[in-house]
Every structure is written in C-alpha cells, then in structure tokens.
Amino acid sequence: MTDTAEHSSPSEKRSAVRSLLRLWPYVRPARNRMAAGAAVTIVASCAGLVIPLALKWIVDGPVAGKDPSGVWLGGALVLVLGLLEASLFALRRFILARPLARVEADMRADLYGHLQRLPVSFHDRWPSGQLLSRATTDLMLLRIFLAFPLTFLLVNGVTILVGFIVLLIQQWTLGLVLLAPVVPLVILCTYFEERYSRAARTAQDQSGDLATVVEESVLGIRIIKGFGRHRGQEKVFAALSGRLRGTELRKAHLLGMLWAVIMSLPELAIGAALVLGVLQVADGELSAGTLVAFLSTALALRWPVESFGFLIAIANESATAADRYFEVMDAPVPADPASGKASAKASGKASGKTSGKARAAKEHGGLRLEGVGFRYPDAPADAPPVLHGVDLHIRPGETMALVGTTGSGKTTLTALIPRLHEATSGRITLDGEDIAAMPRERLRALVSVAFEDPTLFSASVGENVLMGADAGREADLTRALEVAQAGFVHSLPEGTGTQVGEQGLSLSGGQRQRLALARAVVGDPRFLILDDPLSALDVHTEALVEAALREVLAGTTALVVAHRPSTVLLADRVALLSKGRITAVGTHHELLRTSREYASLMAGDEDRSAAADRTHAGHEGGRR
Amino acid sequence: MTTTAPDRTSAEEERTAPAAGGAKDGDPFDEDVLPAPKGASRALLRSLLAPARGRVRLAALVMLLQQAAVQAGPLLVAFAIDRAVPAARRDDYGPLIAVGTAYLVSALAAGLLQYAFVRLSARIGQNVLLDLRGRIFRHAQSLSVDFHERYTSGRLISRATTDVESIRELINDGLQELIGVCLAVVYISATLLYLDWGIGAVAVLSFVPLQLLMRSYRRRAHEVYRERSTAIASVIVKFTETMNGIRPVQAFRRERANEAHFSELNDRHRHANTRALLEMARYVFLSRLVANVVLAAVVLWGAYRVAGDGLELGVLAAGVLYLRRLYDPLDQLAMFLNSYQSAAASLEKIAGLLAQRPGVPEPAEPRALPERRAGLPGREVVFEGVRFAYRTGGEVLPRFDLTLGAGQTVAVVGSTGAGKSTLAKLLARFYDPTEGRVLLDGVPLDALAVPELRRGVVMVTQEAFLFSGTVAENIAIGRPGATREEIEQAAKAIGAHDFITALPDGYDTDVRKRGGRISAGQRQLVAFARALLADPAVLILDEATSSLDIPGEQAVQRAMATVLHGRTAVVIAHRLSTVEIADRVLVMADGRVVEDGSPAELTGGTGRFADLHRAWRDSLA
C-alpha cells in the first residue's frame, strides 16, 4: 500500500538517502576497503580527540606536581598519538584511492554499455549533452562524494558522538549545555537541505542544457557561420548560462544560511559552557585542567560539526547526481529473446540445410513484412501511425527498391528490419523466421545496412569497413572497396590504415558514403538494406558503383531506398510507399505506366525531361 | 539523435590526398593542449578576475573580520582561565561578563559574516564562470570552419563543459578555502607570537617544511592532473561519437568492440585518477606528520615551562588549541590543491584554445556594400588572383581569376576532389584565400562585417543540421525576427509547407521532441527555407539537394527561378538536372576551371561536360 503511494509521487517523496543507497551495487566491491577506511579514520579522529586528554593529564599531573620526567612521558604520549593520527589518515587514503577510481570507472562503463543498448527511440529523445554530463560531471561528483563526504559523514558523526561522551564524562552539566543546540540545528539543517537539493538538481539540469547548446553550436558550425548567426547563438548561450548563474547564486544563498547556522549555534553553546565552567572553577567544583581539556575537546569538535554544512550540501548534490544517473540506467533495454540454446537452435534452422527447411525457405523465404505498423512510442495519441498495414515480400535473391515521397516513412521502414525500432504491429520474417524471436545480435549479423547519413567512426578505414563483417579478411576489404568504388583510400596517407572519423582525417560526403556502402556489402551479407546509397556520388562514380553493386545484389536479398531512376534500376522490382502503406509493387516500367504518383516521383513535372515525356505517353496508354 | 550526427559537408574533398601527408608529425592538433604563449593561463585568470577586483577586496575584508571572530575563541578561553577565574574567585564578575559577551558577539558575527562571504564569493565565482563560458563559446564561434574540422567537436565540448566545471569547483569551494586558510594561518601565527614568542616562533618555523611539501606536491601532481584531464577528454570524444552514431553502432553490432575501446580509455582515466589520489595521500600524510610532531614538541616544551613557572597554563592551553587549529585545515588545503591542480590543467587547455587566432577574422573597419543596382537583387563576384593552399602546404586551387556576373546562375561541376567545395567556401568566406582576394560588388569579403557579409552571401550545404527548438525557429535562423507569415511563405515556396503542417504541432513542433522526426530530405528542405528567408544577394548551394527526391528538387529549382530570380547563384551538384537552369557552367578538374560556357554550348561540345551530360542522360530511365 505504502509502496504504491510512494510510486505515485516519486519526485516529491525522493529522499537523498534512498538515491544514494542505489549506489550500493557499485560500492559493493569496494565495501571492505571502504569499511576499513572508515574504521581507520574513526580511530584517527579519536586519537586526535585524546590529545587534549593527554594535555589534561600533563597539566593536572606532572605540571602541577613539578615532575619533569612525567612531562617527558606526556610529550611522548602526544607525539605517539600525533604519529598515529597522521599515519591512519594517510592509510585511509592509500586504501581508498584505487577502489574509488574503480567505482567511477565502473559506473561510467555501465552507463556507456547501457546507452549503447537502449533503443534508438531513447536516443532520439535525449540530447547527447544531457547523457554526457551524466557520464562525466555527475560521476566525478559521486566519486568525490564516496572518497570524502561519505566517510566523513560517518567519521565526523562518530567523532562528535565520542566527543560528546568524553565531554559528558568530564563534566556532564557543561556537556548538556553543549548538547542544547542539537535540536534546532537538525531542524534548520533539514529545512535548508531540502531547498538546497532542489536548487542543486535545477543547476545540474541547466548545465546539461548548456552542454547541449555547446554541442549543437559546434556540430552546426557551418550553418551558424553560413548565415552569420553566431550572435544569436551567443545570445541563447548567454541566456542559458545566465539562468544557471542565477540558480548557482540561489544555491549559495541557501548554503550561506546553512553555514551561518552551523557555525553560530555550537559556538554560542561553547561560549555558555565557558562562562559556566569559569564559575565552576571559581567555586572550586572543577579543576582548571578539566576545564582546559573540556574546552579543548569542545573546540576540537568544532570542525566536525561545521563540516556537516558542506557534507550535507555535497551529499545532496551527489544524491541528485545519482538520480540523474539512474534515470538513464532505469530506462529498460528491450528484452532480447532467445539467446544461448534457443539461438543456437534458431541459427541451425536459419542455415536451412535440410530439404524440408529448404522447401519452407522457398515458400516463406526472403524478407517478408506482414501487416507491419509502426508509431513512435512517444508520438501523440492522435497522430496517425508512421506505417500501417505494410505487406511486402522480397523473394530470396531479389532486390526491391523502395520509393516514396520525402517523409513517407521509407527510412523508418528500413529501421524496423534490423530492429533499430520495433514494429508496433504485424511481423517481419527473414527466411520464414520471425525477427522478433531472434537475438538482436544474430539478426544484425544477417542484415547489413548502409545509412542515409554515412557516419564513420574514429578508426582506420579498414576497421570502419570491416566492422560490417564478423571475420572480415583483407580480401573481403579489397573487394568491398572495389564494389563501392572507394579506390581513393589507397591514395590516403596510410592507405586503408588511415584514421578517419571524429579523430582522424575528414572525408567528403561522397567518400564517406562510399565507405559506408563498402561497410554494408563487405562479407556478402544475406540481407542488405541500402538507404539512398548513392545520393552524394557524382554521375560518373555512380555509374561505376551501380555496375559493381549489381553483382553483389545478385547474390543477396536487398531493400534499396531510392530517389532516382538510376538507383531504382538496380532493383528487380519496386515498391511504392505512400502515406505509410505500400500502395503498389511492380517493375519500374510497370509502375511508370500504372501509378501517377510513382511517375511524378521518378520524373517530376511532366514537361521537364525526356523521361517525363515517356512517362506521359505511358500514362495515356497504361491507364485502366 | 539523428539530427545531431556530426556530419561533415562535402567539404575537404581536397584535404584527403596530399595535404594531410606532411601533417602527421608534430601537428599540435594531435595533442590535446594547443600551444599557448607562456603565462597565458595566468593572464587569462587575471583578466577574468579583473572586473571582480572590488568584490574580491570586499570578500577579503569580510573574511578578515570573519576569521577574527572565529579565531577569537581560544584567546577568550585563555583570558577566561588566566583572568576571569581568579577574578571570579574574588567575586569580580566583570571579566567573566566581558568574556561571555565577547563570545556571544564573535559567535554571531562568525555566522553572519560567513553567510555574507559565501554569497559574495559565489557572485564573484559565478561572474567569472559566466565570463569564461561566454568567452569560450564566442571564441569557438569565431574560429574558422577549418579549425573546427581539425580540433574535433568532442574536444571543444569538453573544453566548454568539464574544463569549465573543474574551474567552477576551484572557484566555488576553493576560493573560500584558500582565503580562509591563509587568513587563519596569519591570524593564528600572530596570536601565537603575541601570546608567547617561543611557541609563536615554532609555529611560524613549521611552515618552512610545510611549504616545501606543498611545492613538491604541486610539482608532482601537475603532470598527473594534466594526464587525467587529457584522459577524460578522450573518454568524452568516444562517448559523444558513440551516442551520435547510435544507429550504425547498433546495426553493426559495435557494442562489444566499443565497450572494449571505451574501457581502455576509461581505464586510462582511472589510472590517472588513482595516481592523483595517491599523490594526494602522500602529501596529506607528510604534512600531518610534520604538524603533529611540532604539536608534540610545543606541548613538551610548554609543559616544561609551565612546570618551571615560565609560562601561564592558560597560554599553553591556548597555544595548543591554536596549533591544532593551525593544522586542521591542512586537509582542506589539500582539497584546494587538488581542485587547483585540475583547474590549472583545464585553464591551460582553455588558454590554448583562446589563444587560437580566428583564421577568418572580422574586419577592424568594416565597409558597407554599395547600393544594389535597381532591379537587380544579385551582386557581382570577382575572384582576383586567388590561390588557395592548406597551411600544411597542399595546394588546392592554383592562382586563378574568375568573374561571376550579377544575377548569373552558375553551375560548378567536376569530380570529387576537383576543388568545387573549396571554391564555394572561399566565396562564403569560410576560408580566406592564401593569395589574392574575393570581391563582392567590388568590396573584398574580408572587409565586410558578418551581418553585412551574410546579407550578401549565404551557403546551403548538404549537411542539414537542425538545432533544438521548433521547425519555425530553425527556419528563422535565416532571418531572426522574421514573422510567422514570412517563415511560412519561405516554406511554401520551397515545398516544405505540406510536411511541416502535417507534423503534430505544425511549425511549432519541437524537432527534438514527440513526433518531431524529420527525414533527411525534409531537413534539406528546411535548410532551403532558411536560405530563402535569408534572401541573400549571392546564394551558394553545395550539394544541397542530394537527399531530395525529384519533385523536391524541382520545387527547389522553381523557387530559384521565381523567388530567387535575379540573385547570383553558385550551384554545386552531382545531378546535372540542376545545370539545366544555369546560365553558365564551370567544369573543374584538379583545382582549375577547365571548361566555361553556357549549358547549351558545353553540351553540344566534345569536352568533359558533354561526356558527363551524356552519362547523366543515360542514368535517367
């Protein structure tokens, strides 16, 4: 019951402690060392606390008794305690350095791994600046929190507790005076803490937004420059960073209040204890040594008490950082069906060696879409689905061109086959096997894709191309580069070993597109999906690529998104996608005759080209 | 994240082959730290703090008073034990009341002044950060496209985020610690000297070894922190690259390989981190050790003197209390050094970035373009003795002269690497020519201020990046302040209106939010609408129609024939369909214009263009 109540209002009921407790799985491997570190620190702090007691012993004993050898002993005791304290503090740091750096690294690696497996729709929603700030600043903050504040929250708490016990034992009346401010302190701290943590969260989100603006302005630099809009961009940035500054100042206001309370209240209590103590010493109820020791202890406790001010602040910021981290980690990775045994069975089936299987493959073979529909998970409820009732069968070895107006859903359709997006209805089968029942790993090994946007990674040309194949060899690389007419790589400074991508040589759009194509065709994939693969190539290169591509396409089942007649001609048949459904399937010439929409897509305005004339004639003759 | 893909334009076709060859060794861009003049980071820090000088002084004063209030405690304790106790025994409560009042006042003052200081220092710090962020951002924006291509977006992003963040940490917590610690040290030393020369002298002398320790720590930690900040930058680069290319990552099952690579980078950072923490541990240990030995010595010596009546008990008590206090903030100081080290490393990198001179600087004394001639919205472009070579030496465009008449539509064709994009970029002033100049109606481009330049020349590239915000805002980049009507008109003219109105919120659809998915072709249309709205005298289209289907391309051509009629246009396209609307065709090869004429002339001839054109005709079904 209470559970549901909590779940219904998680944002209001969020507690810093609960958020921080979620870090436990990462801290677990370091738990022994953390515990040892905390224990060592407690002992060290207590050693520090005992120093005033040694002082008391010296003052009331040897000094009062004028006993020089006792003084020596006392001095030695202080020295030993001091050495102990120093060594133990250092020991804590030596113990914790390695495991804490590991906690941060582990959390980052997990975040990275998780993000890589989250569906594309997640990435569409989240600006990468927000993800980046989680992987960097938030995790650094958490590491710092685990290194210092967490230990010191415990250690200082224990130190204060022990200190108070020592104080109460020494003189309980004075001790009680010092305890007086505890209740108001706790109340005030809670008050500020709540407000501070909300401001901290706002600040973190705002700096994430700021990171997004920075990123966009860097990635879109050519547009900004091309339109001379850097002033506008600067204004946006200035507004956002100004807002962040406002939040930070509000944080400072709250923190300052917290500090003021934490500094003043205990000090007032010490002042009261001092006055009372002096009266007691004057009355002879208390020895001077005890008062000195008592006040030394009380003053020694000042730093632990004051430290709670920033410890609470950091703990809160860390809690929000943990929240932000787990927000992403909690996004579910879609379940992967059959892995292990089932996948072995499935792959056995897919390889279809037996005659029965072969027969099945003939009937259901190739790539088949049945009643496939898709709407984006975050689309408004009233928006029409992007795809609905799509039926399409590409026979084994056949190449199908997919044609449709800009925005008709072609790219979305291609994304469903390697399951970058999940079809929301209907089913897609490869050689009769439902892709929803296949492990993604194997599905994506079967299906190779060349994207509209040819992204290369920071790696060598060879690595970029061979990532399309499981065990690609030099010969595969050479052949794939030939097919894609990417011979230019041999004149790069280090040939196929040249680094490209973000951290390497920048290539032109056409060059990148050819490499992306090579990556798709390397290792003779069973199923091939090409999204407008030749858009950035010049006519001459395009012709060469087409010729080479024909050979590859002859041996695979392929879906090719096409805008141009030349690309369409690579295909055996053409499917026309219109308003989210397949409205016509046939050969290029059939469709030119029978579909006005297709004809206009392929030839544009009727009076503009020779092809259009032919189409026009086709219209007259072919209309039923 | 489709829209944020770091898409480079068709640019840099030229850079590939010979240009990059010699740049392999000693290219400063391979390193994370760009060379900056010596002392640049210090100068940067000074200039950042300069406007806050008054506030810094005020903060120091507040801290001075606050520390006085805080450090009064032990002094009052000494006074209470040595004076108030004997007085109280004589039933004279005057000194006790004085002590009590003083304690009350100092306690309240300490709290209030602390509050005042936190606010003051936050204001100083936030102003500095605002300034610094702004500077980095503005500077990055002012640097040339060429720089951006070499520095990589990930590094630039980490300069503006994590590096600023580490400076924020220093300023937020460090400033107070540093000032507080310094003042405490001065106060305590002074008080100790006042209480007892001997104890005071010991305390002051103890700073000699402590100072040495700190120096050695700084020296040792500097390298480690530099390494750490370089390591995190490469983590960021990898992270950004993966998230921006998530589709190919998943489609090509790069997850495992990526994880292996990422963990390598992550581990490098982890090791640097561990080393930094160990250096710190070493420092804390040694300094604590020195502090506690000094403390024991003072206790011993003091106790001797008290025993021999050479010292009052209260003074010894105060002395020991103060000494503990003197060394208490050693940990804090270590934390400060910690953030100081990483901030210094970050500052160095930021200074290196800021020291980069914009390759395409804005003119000091901008000139205005002459009035356009009546009825002619276009302007004349003249390339005068222009030559272009990369800094690394590879010549891309040998010296040439070229005049594009006002209102001409010029198609530039040629194979990859022929120099088409470079020509376009010189005209758009993304680069400045190595020699010679580019004139717009007789005015050199480098004499035009940016707003004037962009009223003159606008370039649309095949990269169709959308910024977060609504579709309307994205179009309005072409002309900020454009009315909704003007925006819609531009979209209609280019044939983008229909698909935009079909989006969930029409023109107000956020391109990064629900249902705001826009295909590559649609993005190109938005980019065109932007250019239409900008209404420039010269429009450059660099492969700007590559993702459009044929009706889309024709809509663009129609718009150019009507809305942009009379403007000077330079069109780079692989599709020769564009050429049909051109008045003039330039065929480029190896950086030179090899054919120049009207489409009809060239098509009818026997040159390269005639070949290309035949090939294109054949490609049409």
Interface residues (C-beta under 8 A of the other chain):
Chain A: G48 I51 P52 A54 L55 I58 V59 P62 V63 K66 D67 P68 V71 W72 G74 G75 A76 V78 L79 L81 G82 L83 E85 A86 S87 F89 A90 R93 F94 L96 A97 R98 L100 A101 R102 E104 A105 R108 A109 Y112 G113 L115 Q116 R117 V120 H123 D124 R125 W126 P127 S128 G129 L131 L132 S133 A135 T136 T137 M140 R143 A147 F148 S207 L210 A211 T212 V214 E215 E216 S217 V218 L219 G220 I221 R222 I223 I224 K225 G226 F227 G228 R229 H230 R231 G232 Q233 E234 F237 A238 S241 G242 R245 E248 L249 K251 A252 H253 L255 G256 M257 W259 A260 V261 M263 S264 L265 E267 L268 I270 G271 A272 L274 V275 G277 V278 L279 V281 A282 A288 L291 V292 L295 S296 L299 A300 R302 W303 F310 Y376 D378 A379 P380 A383 T405 T406 G407 K410 T411 T412 A415 P418 L420 R440 E441 R444 A445 V447 S448 V449 F451 E452 D453 T455 F457 S458 M467 G468 F488 S491 L492 P493 G501 E502 Q503 L505 S506 L507 S508 G509 G510 Q511 R512 A516 R519 D532 S535 A536 L537 D538 V539 H540 T541 E542 A543 H563 R564 P565 S566 V568 L569 H588 L592 S600 L601 M602 A603 G604 D605 R608 S609 A610 A611
Chain B: M1 T2 T4 A5 P6 D7 R8 T9 S10 A11 E12 E13 R15 T16 A17 A20 G21 K24 V70 G73 P74 L76 V77 A80 I81 A84 V85 A88 R89 L96 V99 G100 Y103 L104 S106 A107 L108 A110 G111 L112 Q114 Y115 A116 F117 V118 R119 S121 A122 R123 G125 Q126 N127 L129 L130 R133 G134 F137 R138 A140 Q141 S142 V145 H148 E149 T152 S153 G154 L156 I157 S158 A160 T161 T162 E165 D173 I232 V235 I236 V237 K238 F239 T240 E241 T242 M243 N244 G245 I246 R247 P248 V249 Q250 A251 F252 R253 R254 E255 A257 N258 E259 F262 S263 N266 D267 H269 R270 H271 N273 T274 L277 L278 M280 A281 R282 V284 F285 R288 L289 A291 N292 V293 L295 A296 A297 V299 L300 A303 Y304 V306 A307 G308 L313 G314 L316 A317 V320 L321 R324 R325 D328 D331 M335 V413 G414 S415 T416 G417 S421 A428 F430 V450 P451 L453 R454 V458 M459 V460 T461 Q462 E463 F465 F467 S468 I477 G478 P480 F499 A502 P504 R512 K513 R514 G515 R517 I518 S519 A520 G521 Q522 L525 A527 R530 A534 E543 S546 S547 L548 D549 I550 P551 G552 E553 Q554 H574 R575 L576 S577 L612 A615 W616 R617 D618 S619 L620 A621
